[in-house]
Amino acid sequence: MEGIEFSSAPDGPLLPISKTKRRIFPTDSSIILVGCRGAGKRTLGFIAAKHLGRRLVTEDHSFEQSTGCTRATFLQKYGRETFNQQMAIVLSTVLRSNRTNCVIECGTGTLSPEIGEILKSYVETNPIIYIHRDKEDLYKLLKLPVADAERLLMTDQSHRDFSNFEYFNLYDSSGEGRITENSPLRFASTSTAKLVEAKQGFKDFLDHIFGHGLTRSWVANPFSRKAIPPEYRSLSFVFNLRLSTLINLDIDLGAIEAPGDVLELIIDTWPHNVLDLIATQVALIRRKLDMPIIYNVEENPREERKRPLEERDAMDLELMLHGLRLGVDYLSLDLERSEDLISSILSMRGRTKIIGNYVIKGLAAPKWTDNVYLERFLFAQRLGCHIVRIARFASQRDDNLRRAFMEKIHALPEPKPRIIAYDFSVFGVVTPYQDKIMNPVGHDSIEKSSREQLVGVSTARGTLRDIFRKGRWLQPLNFYVTGSNVYYSASPSMHRAAYEHHMMAHTFDARRCTTLEELNRLQREPGFGGASLTPPLKLIIMPHMAHLSSHAIAIGAVNTVLPLRGQTDSILDHANARNRSGVTDKFYGDNTDWTAIITCLRRAISPRNSVQPSRTTALVIGAGGMGRAAIYALIKLGCRMIFIHNRTKSTAEEVARHFNAYAVEQKLVRQDAGELICHVIDSPRDPWPESYQQPTIVLSCIPASGTDDNPPVDFRMPSHWLRSPTGGVVIELAYEPLITPLIVQMRKIREDGNTSWVIVDGLEVVGEMAMEAFELMTGRQAPRRLMRRVCNETWERTSAPFQPQR
């Protein structure tokens, strides 16, 4: 230990346990939104109210109710001073009388000192979210002179003084639908509703504040990628990305597909607008990469000036607290930092998980057998860290001693933090791969920066390739799409491209199976990895699953089968046994058809046709497995008036009874009032029921090629069912042939001038299905851009030449 000093770890916690609960609010506490006009508070307020099932309270409405006139009229009549006083009175009343189960939108009056003081008194009891957006977008929106806009924005930043969370409302330029009209046969499938991604981003942010995110994901599907945190997966990677790299290089984050399981954003530079810059980059990472974030403020960044200790602590504390305000998933905290800084972060961490970080430098760094590492771990545990990460300088790796240290930690009683430990070399290089969880990795498209201090020499995909070659932790498996008509399926090409992207040694093939016996022969293979099911297997497989997702049970059909190979009965153990071979007779059944359908619907529904339970009407054509998934998607979307038309009326009635019973069970309707969600419409000759609006959502779930040697159904929509004055969305689930009679009919309607109808073809939906299936089957993030491109290219190459031209 010569040449290096180790301070002794304090015996007790640095701060009282009560103070570690700050910024953790009761789940019914009202949310308060603040920010300047144009920031998007009202829109986000509606999203929050709907997501959390709360009442939206707006300050301007409350002001008018209280005074009998609008704010503008009051200001003109009584002047600024009286106006600010009245605003303070109104807001104080609103906050006092709506402390729970509300979303409260505050107006621009929060810029006054009086209201600032009122809001400060709620910081400890309620989430107060400062909403802001890019200043260039605000200039365009508010149409103010630049000088006025600059003053407004400077004043707006004072909201940071009396809020405890911050949300950067990233402008969504969509439109940004995926336009698929390179081929004259394909239709521009979506003009994406502008708020789709913004809605999901803000919902995820709210779930973080109240601790709902993991619970929602786990309850919905324990095999989903987001249901298992990276530190609990069988194998996970941390993609390191520096703020200086994001600023200085022209990086398209959307093009960096699936670089790891979690992104570590390293704050290593301090431009003058660093807080706004960080907020923007965090929003972009969430939107483009859809990954959890580790927030790491580097203590002594290379190529930055050396700071005195007092300045460094004050500056870095502000940066760390900013990360907590942004609701990052993890914060990396160097436990050799000053006690005051550590105490402050621990007291304000809220729902953010703390990674207690140690970097042991110097030629005399002790070996892993030294008790100093165990002491450091126990100290981090007493502090309440969720994860402990130890990086040790070593001129030569000694994996045996490191594994012995890890085994010592694993032998400690639960609960305890997760442990990450690795060696790094003289050049700061972390060689691959030294542990199963949260291995540091880079990316091929990003050049290594001179600022790097600890960097993985490998990528996630390169490490996966090596692990598959060794065959110890992961083994090559065989995956399938199976059913009666799978010869034309685009799924194999998409999955194979995704395997190649991740360098996974799996295979994916189309295999015709029409009976359970044929499917069972596949499932009994030691290398069976999973299967996507098509008719006639979706319904008959249900009783043969050991476990079913809540979605499969609700729908009454399975489209994805996974083997259960865990060593225990724990679902987590089974989920972490994916990508491993072995004989099993237990299987998990899920249904992802509905998620693909709801994703396409959300993109395609125009704001004027947004789903409202009291008036939106939908029509589902077909009552098989896909029809069931379509109905479930509509219910999840909020539609409460669904009509089913099927060639066999009795089948439609059976499906309607199933979902009407589900609606009663879920308390979606009032049973005593005889309310129904699903209705059967007998014949295309029947008029549309007068007491219901014309459908604005139409889903055709009829296999265009027929099933079980039955002829295809040549269905066309009766014109008297297509009289919605606002048009709507038509989704055709069939894609072979892609140009079905329904697609031809809807194109003609558009060509005749009714362009308010949006057509989504089957290829768009099948692409989403494949991405969902890939993530369930492998546990890895789908390379979505790649899979979409391959889907389109496969169809263009194999099917487009044989499609009808209309």
N, C-alpha and C positions, 0 to 999 in steps of 0.2 A: 504493500500500500504506500510505498515511498513515492513522494512527488504528488500525492493527491490527498485532499482533506475531505472527510465526510462528517458533516455535522450530525449530532445525535438527534434522533427523532423524538419530539415531545411525547410524553406518556399519555396525555389526555387530548380531547378534541380542542381545536383552536377557538371554537365558539359554542354557545349553548345550543342544544338541539332545537329549541323553539325558533331560533333565528334561521335555521336551515329550511324552514317551511315558508319563508317569504316568497311571494309571487306564485304560490300554489293556492288557487282560489276554489271555493265551493263550486260544484258543477252547476248550481242554479244561480250563481251571481251574475248580475246584468253586465253586459259588455257595453263600453262607452267608446264611441268612435269620434276622433277629433282630427282636424286638419283643415286646410284652407279650401275654399270653394273650388270645384273642379277636380278635386283629388279623387272623387269616386266614392265618397262616404255613403251616399244614398243607395247606390247600386250594391255596394258590398253589404250595406245594412240589410237590404232585402235578401241577399244570398244567405247571410248569417241567420236571419229570422226563420227562413224556410228550413235551413239545415238543422238548426237546433230546436225547431218547433216553438219559437218565441214570438212575442209581440214587438213590432217595430215602433219605437217612439221617436218622433222627429221634433227637434227643438222649434223649428219654424211653425209647425202646427200647434204646438203647446203655447207658443208665444201669442199666436192669433186667438186661441181659445181664452187665454188669460186676459188679453188687452182689448179684444174685439177688433183689432186691425192688424194689418201685416207689419212686418218689421220695417219695411221701406217707408210705409206711411207714418209709423210711429217716429222713426228717425227724423223724417222731414218735419213733423209737427212739433216735436219736443226737444230736438237737438241731441248731439252725441253723448253728453254727460248723463242726461236722464235715460237715454236709450241703454247705455251700458249698465246703469243701475237696475233698470227693469229686466234686462237680459240676465243679470246675475240672480235676481229674484226668481225668474221663471226657471232657470236651469237648476237652482238650488231646490226648488219645489219638485221638479221633474226627477232629479236624482234621489231625493229623499223618499218619494212615493213609488219609485220603480227600482228598488235595490235588487230585486231578483226577477229572473225569467224574462228579461227584456233585452232588446238591443236598442241603445239610445244613440241617436245621431245628433251630434252637436253642430251648430252652425258656426259661422265665422266669428261670432261673438266671443269664442274661446281665446281670441287674440288679445282680449282686454285683460289687464292685471287682476281685476276683481274676480273674473271667472277662473283665471289660472289658479288663484288661491283656493277657490271652491273645489276645483278638480284635484288639487294636491291632497286634499283631505280624504279622497277616495282611492288613492294609489295603493294603500295597503289592503283594501277590501274588494276592489273590483278591477278586472282587466280594462285598462284604458289604452286603446290602440291608436297610435298616430299614423294616419294614412297620408301618404304623399306619393308623387309621381314625377316623372322626368319633366324638367322645367321647360324644355322645348315643346313638349306636348301641351303643357299648361298655357304657354304663350299662344298657341294656336287655338286652344279651347276657349280661353277667357277673352281673347282679342283685346288685350290691354297694351298700352304703350310699354316698351321694354323697361323703361325706368320704373313705371308703376308695378309691373310684374316682378321686377327684381326686389323692390321693397316688400311686396307681399310675400315673396318666397323667403326673404331673410327673416321677416317676422314669423312666418310659418314655422321655422325651425325651433322657435321657442316652445313648441308643443312637446319637444323632447324633455323639457324640464318637468312636466307634470303628466307624463304618460309612462307606462311600464312595459309597453310593447310597441313594435314599429312594423308596419307593413308597406313595402314598396309596391304600388299598384302598377305593375308592368303593363305598358300599352300593348294590346293585342291587335296587330294589324290585319288579322283575318277578317272577312274573306279568306285568308290563308287556307282555304280548303285544298285538298289534294286534287288538282285538276287532272283528270285522266282522259284527255282528249287527243293524245298523240295519235291514236288510231281513230279513223273515221267511224269505227264501229262502237267505240266507247263513248259514253256520255260524261260530261263534267259532273261527277257524282255528287259533289257537295259544294255548297258555298257556305263554309263553316260559320255557324252562329258565333258572333264575335266573343261572347263571354264564356265559351265552353271551358277553355283552359284556365281562364281567370277564376271562374267559379270553383273549379276543383282545387286550385292553389289556395284560395282563401278558406275553403272548407278544411283542407289539411292543416292550415295555420291555426284555425279554431280548435281542431282536434288536438293539436299539440298543447295549446293553452290549458285545456281541460283534461288532458291525458286520455283522450278517447281513441286516438289513431290506431295504436296497436290492438286495442280491444276490438274495434270495428273490423279490422283486417282479419284477426284471428277467428272471430265469431263467424264472419262471412265465409272464410275458407282458410283453414290452418296450413294448407299447402301453397297458398299464394306467396309471391315473393316478398310482399310487405308485411306478412304475418310474423316473420321470424327476424328479429334484429340481427345485424351482421355479426355481433359478438356471440350469438348463439347458433350460428349456422355451422354446418360441418366443414365448410371451407369458404373463406371470404377474403376480399382484397380491398385495400385502401388506395385510391387513386389520388396522388399528391398533385395539387395545382396551386401555383403561387399567384397572389394578387398582382405582383409585378409582371408576370407572364400574361395575365389577362389584359393588363393595361397596355403593354408594349407590343404584343403580337396580335395580329389580326386572326383571331381564333373563332371559327364557327362551332360553338359548343354542340349544336344539333348534329354536327357531322362526326362528333366523337362518340361513337355508338358503344354503349355498354362497357365502359372502361374499367369497371370494378363494381363493388357492392356499396361502397360509401366513398364520398369525396372529402379529402382533407384540404380545406381552403387555408393557406398559410398567409397571414397578413405580414408582409415583409417590406412594405413601403408606405410612406405617409404623405401623399399629395394633399394640397390644401383642403380639398373637399372629400377627405377620406371616408367620412361616415356615410355620405350620400353614395359614394362610389361603391362601398362595401354593400350597402343595401341593394343597389342595382345588381351587382354581381351575384349576390345570394338569390335574388329573384330570378335571374337568368339561369342559374344552375338548377334551381328547382323546376323551372319551366322546360328547359331544354334537355336536361339529363335525368330528371326524376329520380334523384338519389338522395339519401340522408347526407347531412353535412357535418363534418368535424371542423370546428372553428379553432384555429391555432394562431395566436399572436406570438410571433417570433421575438425572443428577448433581445438578441443582438444580430439583426439582419446584416448580411454582407452587403457592401456597397452603400450602406447608410451610415450617417455620422454616429459616433459613440456618444451616448447620453449619460449624464450624471445619474446616479441611482435614484434620487428623489424624482427627477423629471421622468426617468424611465418608468418608474412604478406608477406615477400619476397618469402618464400617457397611455401605458398599456392597460391600466385598470379601466380607463374610459373605453378603449377599444374592445376589451373583453366584455364589459357590460353592454356595449352596443351589440355584440354577437348574441348575448342572452336576450336582449330586447327583440332581436330579429327572429327569435324562436328556433335557433339552430338545434339540431338533434344532439350533438355532442360538443363539449368544449375541452380542449387539451390544456391542462393546467400544470405547469412545471412546479413540482412540489419543493424545489430548492429556492423558489421565489420568496419575497419577504412575507412575514407572517400576516401583516395587515392586508396585503393584496390577496393572499389566499383566503383569509377570513371573509373579506368583502365578496369575493366571487362565490364562495360556498353559501353565503347567506342570501345571495340573489339568484341562485341557479334556477329556481322554479322547476320546470319539467325537463330541463336540459340535463343530459347525463354528463358527468364529469369524468374525464380520463386523467388520472393522476400520472404525470409524466416524469420519468427520470432518464437523464442522459449521462452516462458515466464515461468521461473522457480521460485520456492520458495513457501513457505507456504502462503505468503501474496500476491500471484498473484491475481490481481484484477478480479472481475467478468466480464462476457461478456458485461454487461451493461455499463462498464466504457468507457469513450470517448477515452482512450488510444488506443484501438483497431481500432476505426475508424480513428484516426490520423495516425496510422501506415499504414493502408490501403491507405489513401490518399497520404501519402509520397511515398509509393511504386508506386502508380499510376503516380505521378509526375516524378518519375525516369524512367518511361516507362516499368515497369515490365508487363509481360503478365499474370502472375498468382501471387496471394498473398496467402501464406500458413502460418497460425498462429496455433501454438501448445501451449496450455495453461495447466500448471500444475493444477491439481484439485484432492483433496482427495475424492471428490464425483462428479460424472457427474451432470450437470444441462442442460439438452437438451433444455428445454424451453427458458432459457436465451440465449443459443447459437443460437437457431433458430431465436430469436428476433434480435440478432446482424446480422445474415445472411440476414434477411428480410430488415433490414436497408441498408445493402450494395446493395441488389438487387434493392432497390428503387432509387439508385443513377442513374443519367442519363448515357446513353451510349455515346461513348465507354468507357469501364472500364475493368480492369483486372478481370479474374475469381477468385473467392474466395474459399479457402479451410480452414476449421477451425475445430479443434477437441481438446478434453481434453486428457491428459495422466496422469497416476497414479504415485505413489511414486517409482514404479519399472520401470518406463519408458514405461509402457504398454499402447498402444492405443487400447481401447476396440472397438469391432465391433458394428455396423458400424454407423458412426456418420454423414455421408454426402453421397451424391450420386456420387460425382466425386473424383477420385484419392484417394480412401481409402487405407491406408498402410496395406499390408498383407505380410505374410510369405509363406513358402511351407513345406508340410509334410516331404519331403525327406531331408531337410536341418536343422540340429540341430541349436538351438539358440546359438549365440556366446556370450561369456562373454563381448565382446566389445559393445554389443548392448546398445544404449541409448534410442532410441524410436523404438518400434517394435510393429507391429500388432499381436494380439494374435490369429487372425483368418486367414484362407486362403481365396482366392477368391471363391473357390467352396463351402466352408463352409458357407460363407456369402450369396452366391446365394441360397443355400438350405434354409436358414432362411428367406430370402426375399420371396421366393416362398411360404413358409409355411404361412407367414403372409398375402400374397395375395394383398398387397396394391399397390406396384410398379410393380410387375411382376405376371402374372397369367399362369397357365398351359394351353398349347395349343395343338392342334392336327395337325400334319403334315402328308403329304401323298406323295407317288409316284403313279401316276395314268396314265392310258392308256389302250390299249387293251390287252397287254400281260405283266403283271407285277407280276404274281404269283411267278416267280423265282428271283425277284429282290434282289440284295444284299444290296440295300440302307437302308431298315429298320434296319437291324442289325448294320450297321455302325452309323447311326444317333442315335439309342438308346444307343450305347456304348458311343458316344460323350456326350449325355445328362447326362448319369450316371457319366461320368468323371467330368462334370461341376456341377453335382447335380441339374440339371434343371428338372422340373417336367413335361416335355413335352412327347408326344407320337408320334410315326411315324409308319404308316401302309401302306401296298400296297392295293390300291383300284381300281378295274377294272371300267373304265369309257370310253365309246366310243363316247359319244355325249356331246355337250356343256350343255345340260339340266342336265345331270348327274353331271358334274363338278360344275355347278351353285348351286346345292343342297349342295355340300360340302362347297362352298365358302360362302354361306349364314349363316352358323353356327357361333355363337358368338365365339366359340373356334377355328375357323379355323386359323392356323398359316401360312400356305403356302403349295405349292405343287411343286413337280418335275414332269414335263410332258414328256410323251413318245407318239409315234404315236398312234392314228391319231390327237392328240390335238395340236401339236406344231404349225401347220399352221393356223388352223381354229380359234384359240383363239386370234390371233393378233388384229382384229378390236375391241375386247371387253375389251382392257386394257385402263385404264385412263392415264397411263404413260408407256412409253417404254424406255428402255436403248438404247443408241446409237448403241450398238452391236446387239440388237434384231432387230432394224430397218434395219441395214446394212445386216444382215443375212436373214431377212424375216421370222423368226421363233422364238418362245418363248419356253424355257424349264423350266423356274422357274417363279412361280406366287407368289406374296406377297400381303397381304392385306394392304391398306393404312388407318391407324387409327389416324393420327395426328389431333390435334385440329385446325390446320391452314392448308393453302395450301402449306406451306413450306416443301420441300423435306426433310430437316433436321429434321423437326418435325415428319414427317412420319417415317423416319429411326429410330428415337429415340422412336417411339411407338411400335417397335417390342417387342415381348414377352408380349404383353398386349391384352386382349380379348375385344370383342365388335363387334356389327353388323356393316358391311360396304358394300357398293356397288361399291367401287373403288379399283382397283388393279393395281399393278406394274408388268410389264413383262420384264424379262431379259433372256439372253442366255449365259450359262456358258459352253455349250458343247465345244465351240471353245477354251476356256482357258485350258480345260483338254487336248484337242488334241495338242495344241501348247506346253504345258508342256512336254508331252510325246515325241513329236518330238524333242524338244531341248535336251532332255536327250539322245536320241537314235542316232541322226545324228552324224556321225563321222566327224572329221575335214576335211578329204579329200572330203567329200560330203557337206561341209557347203554351205548354201543357197547363191547363187549369182544370182541376178535378170537377168543378161545377159545370163545365161546358164542353171540354174537349172530347170528341168522339173518335174512336178508332175502329178499323175493320181488319180482321185477320182472315185470310183465305187459306183454308186447310186446317186440320185438327190432329195432325200427327205430332211426332216429337218436336219438330221445328215450330209448328204452330203453338204448342204448349210453351216453348221458350219465348216466342214472340209475345204471347199474352202476359207472361211473367215480367218481361222487360217493360211492357206498357204499364203494368201495375207499379213497378219500381219507379217508373218515370212520373207517376202521379195521375195517370189516366184512370178514370173510374167508370167510363162508359165504353165497353168493348163489345163489338158484334163479331160473331163467328159465322162464317159460311163454309160448308163442307159438302162434298158430293154425297157423303153418307150422313144423313141428318142425325142418326142415333149416336154416331161418334162425336159430332159437334156438341150434342146435348150432354154426353158424358164428360167432355172436357169442361163445358160451362159449369156443370155441377161441381166438378173438382175445384175450380178456381173460385166459385161462389162460396164454397165451404171454407176455402183458404182465407177469403176476405173476411168472413165472420170470425174465424179463429184469430186473425191478426187485428181484429177490431177496426177494419177499414170501412165497414158499413154497419148500419144499425139493423140488427136482425129483427128486432121487434117491429120495425117499420117496413119489413119485407123488401129492403133494398138489395139489389143485385148489381154486380159488376159486369158479368158476362151475359149476353143474350145471343140467341141463335136466330139467324135470318135464313129462311128456308130456300128461297129460289132467287136467281138473278132477275126474275120477272117481278118480284115483289117490290112495291114502292119503298123508299126509305122511310122508316117510322117518323111520323110527323112530330112527335114529342121530343125528338133528338135532332141536334144539329147534324148537318152533313159531315162525313168523316174528313178530317184533315190529316190522318195518318192511315195508310193502307200498307199492309204487309202480306205479300204473297208467299205462302209457305208450301207450295205444291212442287214436288220434284218434276222438273221439266222433262226428264228422261224416263219417268215412270219407275216403279220399284217392283221387285219380285215378278218380273215379266209382265206386269200390268202396263197397259199403254199409258203414255203421258196424258195429262189433263190439259186440254187446249182452252184455257180460261181467259176471257176478256171481261173487263169491268163494265157492267151496265152503265150507260151514260147518265142515268138518273141517280146513280150513286156518286157521281163526280161533279156535283154542283156547288161545292164549297166556294163561296165568293172570295175567300182568301187563299184558295189553292191548298197546298199541303205537301206531304212527303209520301212517295210511293217507294217501298223497298221490295225489290225482287230478290228472293233468297236463292233461286236457281241460277247457275252460271254455265251450264252446259246443256243446251246452247245458251249463250249469254243474251242473245237478242230473242227473248221470248215474245209470245203474242201480246202480253201485257206491256212490255217495254215498247214494242212497236206502237201500240195504242196510245201510250202516254206521250211518246215522241210526237205523234200526229197532233195530239191536243196542244202541245207546246208550239208546234209549227203553225197551228191555227191561231196563235196569239195568246193563249193562256199560259204565260211563262211563270206564273206563280206556283206551278207544280214542280217540285224537285224530285228527280229520279235517282235512286241509289241502286246500282246493279249488284248482282250476286258476287262479283269478284271483289268488290270493296268489303263485303261482309266476310267472305271466306278468308281474306287476309287478316282481318282482326281475330277471327277464330284461331288461325294458326299461331299468331303471336301469343294469345292467351294459353293455348295448349303447350307451346314450347316452354313457357315459364313454369307452368304446373309440372310438366314432365321432368325438367332439368333443375329447377330452382334458380336458374340464371336469367338475367335480364335479356329480353328479346332485342336484337338489333333491328328496330322497327323499319327504319328507312330501307335497309338492305332487303328485308323480307317483303316489303311492299313492291320494291323494284323487281325482285325475282318473280313475285306473283304475276305482275303485269307482263314481264318478259316471257314467262312460261306460257301464259295464255296466248300472247301474240305469236309465239313460235308454233304452238301445237294445236291451237283451236281457232284463232282468228281467220285463217284461210278458208275454214269450212263453215263460217257463220253466215246466216242470211243477211243480206245487205240492208234490210229494213227492220 
